[in-house]
C-alpha cells in the first residue's frame, strides 16, 4: 500500500503503525508518531490500522547543539 511517510510517498507492506516501524527499522522506544495529524502513542501503535494514502509522521530525538 502507498503511504506518505515524513512527506514522501512510499510503498509498504505493513498494515499497522507498529509493523511499519519494524519494516522501516525504527527503534520504537524514543519516537513520536502521528497518523493523519493525530498523535499515536506507543501503546496504541499495534492497534493503529493503516489505510492507503495515510500520512504518517515519525519523529526521533536528535542530539546536538
Secondary structure, 3 states (H helix, E strand, C coil): CEEEECCEEEECCCCEHHHHHHHCCCCCCCEEEEECCEEECHHHHHHCECCCCCEEEEEECCCCC
